[in-house]
Amino acid sequence: MSTARRFVIEETKATHEMMAALTDVRLVRNLAYINGKWISGEQFNPVYNPASDEIVGYSTQLSCEQMEQAVLEADNAFKPWRQLQADQRGEYLMRWYQLILEAKQDLAHLMVIEQGKTYSEALGEIEYGASFVRWFAEEARRSYGETIPSHIPNAQLSTIREPIGVAALITPWNFPNAMITRKAAAAMAIGCPVLIKPASETPFSALALAELADRAGIPAGIFNIVTGKASTFSHVVCQSDKVKALSFTGSTPIGKLLLSDAASTVKKCSMELGGNAPFIVLPDMDIAQAAQAAADAKFQTSGQDCLAANRIFVHHTHYDAFLEHFAQHVEQQVVGNGLDPDVTVGPLINRKAAEKAMQLLNDALSKGARIVAQSPSAKGHTSTRGNFFSPTLLADVTPDMAVYREENFCPLAAVLPYHDIDQVIEMGNDTEYGLAAYVYGHDIHDIWRCMRGLEFGMISVNSVKMTGHPIPFGGMKQSGLGREGSQHGFDEFSEIKYCCLGALPTASGS
């Protein structure tokens, strides 16, 4: 029996339960989507449900040669796509947007099975991700140039925005839908074909988007999903002179490697990298409200969020009271399978992530931190089984602990006291990262000092929710380059072309 045939049979057995829960089983795809066709590689890799560690399906692994062919197909599709009017490209995207919303329950179910987050979080992500498709479909017609007052006699000066060409997008497993739509919608709307490499842990969410893009009539070669080894894809696109832009969301170390590899072809690179968000509770803030907000900012997506509150700073006069309130929220968390409507915290993505969380906890305890509260064990599991990690509140955290220094990507909350505004701003900035920060308080002078003093690309005051289609998402320092979403989302996939239109001298005798 051939390898491909054997995996098709195993796929049918493994995905039966998953497909039975869907209204539209055609959304489950396990082949790559290249140039409008479903393409099989020679191998298939298993995809696991983080809640059960059971195989839920297999995704095909394209070869280096197949990836190189995908680059050529996308490049061939570039010219006719860019020549369409912005309104025409927008119409394709709007059809895609409508199909995504119509399928949102199925898409959310798929996401829970392969990623592990709760169903309500998954449904929210689908709606959030779709909002970028609509935003850029509408924003494309407003990708204005400018007229420049001329310093050259008898000349008209202006700029226009041109699509850069084929864009390679490497997306993470923690937001397997929205990180694709936020990048791809911007690139496609401005006129660029995209080659998307989804995380190997979550290919089905990406491939379902491809199925819907196909139904929306998006021309062949414009939206491509490439499954396979990340290292192979990265090398192919970084070395190809036909790929003009690279957009990556992931860890800072991997981002640095990609920047180095892409330098040989001088690509335009946008990087959304790691975070280590401070959550600052100002002295005049209501402690009960602050504890609720901090818990929300910490435990969303099981803590596997680059915006999660990693370091929580509380004024020393309210430190003990804050810990007491926060502990109540920790103990109320329900850990388990995200399809259970009572569950608030799902599993971590895999065993390696759970082991890393335990290492962070043990390191902190060995250096003097103390556990104030832990949630009950996962429903039907012990706290050490599988990929589950009980939300935990740590007090007396210090800067020498790994949980303070690193992006921890788990439901481990680290709380520290501070004494004055200057100190907490310095502590908040004490990290190589600069993605997002939270500030909670009422005194506008203290708030303003934090907003201006914190070295982060996004500051949210008195609100856990800060992102969305109209805002420029991105960080400072080693948290990345460029911005996604908003009117600035086109910058990563376009070039500004300057035009000087001179007037020829009038012909003699005319």
N, C-alpha and C positions, 0 to 999 in steps of 0.2 A: 504494500500500500504506500502511495507517495506521501511525503511529508505534508504537503498542502492538504491532501484528502484526509489524512489522519487528524489534522487540527480542525478541519471543518466539522468532523464528527464530534470531537471533544468540545468544540465551541457550542454545538447544539445542546449537548447534555448540560454543560456548565451554565448556560445562560437561560435555560428553560424557565426557572423561577423568576428571574429578572424580567424577562420578556412578557411573562404572564401578567405582570403587574402594570404593564404599559397599555395605553390606548392605541398607540401607533408603534407597532413592533419594528417598522422599517427604520426607525431612528437608531436602532442598534446596528452599528457597522463595525467591522473589524479589519477592513482593507484601507489602505491609504487612498486619498482622493487627489489625483493629479490630472490637470488639464481636462477636467470634466469627466474623468473615468475613475473607477474603483480598481486599484492596482494592488496585486499581491506580491510580497517578497518571498524569498525562499524559506524564511523562518517565521515562527509566531512565538511571541512571548506572553506568559500568563499575566492577567490583571487580577489583583486580589481585593476583596472587600475588607477594609481595615477593621470593621467591627467583628468579623468572624474568622479572618485569615483564610477564607475559602476562595478558590478561584471562581471568578464570575465570567471569565471570558479570555480571549486571546486577541492580541493585536499583531498585525503583520509587521515585519522588520525589513525595510527597504535596504538594498545594497548601496554602496557608494555610487556605482554607475547609475542606478535608478534615481538617486538624489541629484546627480549631475544632469540627468535628462530632465528632471523636474525644473531645474533652473532654466534650462533652454526653453522649455514650454512656457514658463512664466514670462521670459524675456520676449518670446514671439507674440505673446498676448498684450504686451505693454502698449505698442503703438496704437492699435485700434481702440483700446480702452481710454487712453489719455486724450484721444481725439474726440471722444464723446463730449457733449456739453455737460456741465456740472449738474444740471437738472436731470439729464438722462441717467447719469451714474446714481444720482440721488433716488430716482424712481426704483432702480434695482435694489438699493439698500432698504428703501421703505417696504418693499415686498418681503424682503428678508426679515425685517423688523416685525412685521405683522405675523409671519409664520412662527417666529420665535415665541411671541406672546401666546399664540394659539396652542403651542406645544409646551408651555411652561411647566405644567404639572409633570409630564413625562420627562422633560429635561431635568427637573429638580430630583425626580426619583432616581434617574441614572446617576446624578451627581452624588447623592447620598450613598449609593451602593459602591461607587469606586473611590470616593474621597472621604466619606465618613461624617461630614458635618450634618447637623440636624436638618430635617426637611424644611422647617421654616426659614433657616438660614439659606438653604439651597434655593428655595423659591425666591427669596429676596435677591439672591445673586443673579438669577435669571432675569428678573425685572430690571435690576441695576445694569446688567450687561446689555440688555436690549436698548436701554436708554442712550447708550453711546452710538448705537447704529442709527437711531433716529436723529440724534444731535448732529452727527457728521453728515448724514444725508441732507439735512437742512443747511448746515454751515458751509457746505461746499460752494454754494452759490454766492457766499460772502467772502471768498478767499481773495480779497481785494489786493491790487497793487497800489502804487502811489504816484502822484505827480510831484516832481521836484522843481522848485524855482531855479531857473537856469543861471549859472555863472558863466556860461559860454554864449557868446553873441550868436543870435539866429539859430538857437538849438532848443529842442524840446526834450526834457529829461524825465524818465519814468522808470518804474519797476513793475515787473509782473512775477507771479509765483508759478513755478513750473514743477510738475511731479518729478521726483528724483529718479524713479525706475523701480526695478524689482526690489522688494523689501523682505528681508528674512526676519521672522518673529519667533522668539524662543520664550515659551510661556510656562508658568509654574503649576504645581498640583494643588496649591491651596485655594486658588480661585480659577478653576479650569474653564469657566465660561467667560467671565467678565474680563479677564486679562487678554483673551483673544479678541473679543469684540472691541475693547477700548483701543487696541492697537490697529486691528485690521480695518475697522470702519474708517478710521482717520486716513490710513494709507489708501484704501480703495476709493474713498470719496474724492481725494485730491488727484487720483489718476494712476495709482501704483498697483500692480499685481502683488500678491503676498504669498510667501512660502512659510507655513506655520509648523513649527516643531512643538507639539504638546508634550507635557511631562509623561514619561512612560507609565507612571502610576495612574494617570487619568486620561487615557486616549478617547474613551467613549463620548465624553462631553464634547470634545473637539470634532469628532467624526459625525456626531449628530448635527452640529452646526453646519458641517459640510453638506449633509443630506438636505438640510433646509435651504442652504444657499443654492444648491442644485435645483430644487423646486422653485426657487425664486427667479430662476432663469439667468442668474449671474453667469456671464460668458465663460467658456472654458479657459483655464489658465490664469484666471484672476484670483480665485480663492483656492488655495491648495493646502492640504494637510499631509505632512510628511511624517510618518512614523518610522522609528528605527533608533539606532544608537545616537545619543546626543553628541558624542564626540565626533562621530562621522559627519553628521549634519553640520556641526559647527565648523569643521575643517573645510567642508565643501563650500559653504556659503562665504566664509571669511576669505578663502583664496580665490573665489570667482570674481572676475572683474565685471560680470554681468549683474551681480547683486550689489546695489548701490547703497543700501541702508540696512542696518542691523539694530533691532530693538530687542532687549533682553530684560526679563524680570526674574530675579533669583538672588543668589548669595553674592556678597562682595568679592570673595576670592575667585569665583567663576567669572564674574564680570570683568575682573582685571585680566584674566587669561584671554577672554574674548577680545578685549580692547587691544591686547598685544597681537593676537592673531590677525585681527582686522586691519592692523596698521599697514600691512604690506600692500593693500589695495586702497588705502586711504578712504575707508567707508565713513559715512555719517552714522555715528553710533549713539543710541540713546539707551541708558541703563537705569533701571529701577531696582536698586540693590537693597541691602539690609537696613534694618532699623533698630533703634534702642530707645524707644519713646519714653521721655519723662512724663509723669503725671503729677503736677504741682498743685497741692491744696493750700491756698493762701490762708492767712490767719483769720480772716473774717468770714470764711466759707462755712455754711451749715454742714456739720460733720456727717450727719445721716445722709444728706443728699450727695455729698462728695464720695462716701463709701459706696453708694449705689452706682454712681457714675463710674467709679474706678473698677468695680466688679464688671460692669458692662464692657468697659474698654479693655479689660484683661482677658475675659473668658470667651469673647466672640471667636468663632471658628476654633474652639478648643485651645485658644491662645496661639494658634498657627497663623498669625496675621502680622505683616510687617508694621501695621499701625497699632498693634497691641501695646497696652501700657506695661512696659518692662520694669521701670523703676518708679515707685510711687513715693513722693516726697511730701511729708506732712509736718506742719509747724509743731515744734516740740511741746507746746502747751496743749495740743489736741491729739498727741500721738497715741496715748493709751485709749482714748475714747474712739478714735478712728479704728484702731485694731479691733475693738469690741464690735463696732458696727460692721466692719468688713467681714469679720469672722462669721457673722450671721448669714451673710450672702454666700460665703463659701460653703457652709454647712447645708444650705438649701439647694445647692447644685445637684442635678440628677445626671449621673454618667451612664452612658449606654449606647445602644444602636440608635442612630439618628432617625430611623423610621418610626421609633416609638414616640408618640406625641408628648409624653411626659419628660423625655430626655432633653436636657439643656446643654450638655457637653458631650460631644461624641468622642470616638477614639482618636488617637494620633495616627498619622498616615501609615506608619509601619513600626516594626519592632525596634529598628535602629533609633527612631525618634523617641520611643518610650524609654529606651535604655539611656539616651542622652539626657532626657528629663531627670531620670534617677541620678545620673552622674552630677548634674547641676545641684540637685537637692543635697546629695551626700557631701559635695564640696562645701556648700554653704554651712551645713551643720558642723562639719569638721573645723570650720573657721569661726564658729561662735554664733551663728544664726539659730533661731529657735522656731519651731512650728507652733503657730498660734491656733490654726484650725485646718482641718481637711474635710472634704466632702466624703459621704459614704462611698463604699466601693461601687464599681460599676454594677448595674443591674444584671444579675446572673453570673457575675465574674468576681474574682478576688482582685484586689487593687494592683497586684503584680502580674496578673495574667494578660497575655496578648498585648494589644496596643493601647490599652486603657491606662490613664494616669489620673489619679484623683486630684482635683483642684486643691491647691495647698497655699496657705498664707504663711509667709516667712517674715519674722520681725528681726530687728537688729542686724540687718544686712549691712555689709561694709564694702567699700570699693575694691578690695582685693579678692572678692568672690566672683566666680565665673558668672553667676546669675546676674550680677551687676554689670559686668563688662561685655557680655555676649548677648546677641539676639537669641532669646531662649526658645521661642516657638513651642511653648507648652503652657499649660494652665498653672504656672508657678508664679505667685505674686510676691514681689519683693518690696518691702516697705521700710523707709528710712526717715528719721527725724531731721529737721533743719532748724536754724535759729533766725535767719534774716533773709531778705530778698536777694541781696548780692550773693550770699552763700548758695542759695538754691539755684540761682541762674548758673553759677560756676559749676555746681554739681550736675545740673542738667546737661551742660555742655561737655562734661567730662566723658566723652565717648568719640570714637572715630566716625560714628554715624550722625546723620542729620536729616532724617526723613520727616518725622512728625513729633509734635509735642502737645500736651494738654495742660491747660491752666484753668483752675476753678477758684473763683472768688468774686468780690463785689467792688473793691476799691479800684477805680479806674486808673489811678496812678501806678499802683502795683501791677495791674494787668498790663498797662502800657510798657512798663519796664521789662516785664517778662517777654512780651511780644517782640520788642526791639532787641532784647539781649540774648534771647535763645537762638542758637545757630542751627535752625531747622527750616526746611523748605515749606512746612505747613504747620501752623499754630491754630489749635482749636480752643476757644474760650467758652467754658460753660456748656459744652456740647460734645457728646461722644461721636455723633455723626458729623463728619466733615467732608466726605468725598462726594462725587457726583459728576455728571457729564459736563457741567459748565465751569468746573474748577480746574486749575492747572496742577495736576498731581505730579509730585516729584520732590527730590531731596537735595541737600547740600552735602559738602564734604564727601565722605566715602559711601554715601547713600545713593549716589548716581549722577547721571547727566541727562539734561533735557526734561521736558514736561509732557504729560499725557492728559487727554481731555481738554476741554475749553477751546478757545480760538487758537491757542498755542499748540494744540495737538497736531496741526498740520506742519509745524516747523520741522519735525523729525523726518518727514517724508517729502519734503519739497526743497527747492532752491530758489533764492531770490535772484532774478535776472534783471540787470540794469540795462536800459536802452537809451542811447543818445541819438536823437534824430536831428541831424543838421540840415540846414537849408543851403542848397547849392547856389552859387552866384547867378544872378540873372544873365542870360545869354546876351551878348552885345548886339545891339540893334533891335532887340525885341521890344 
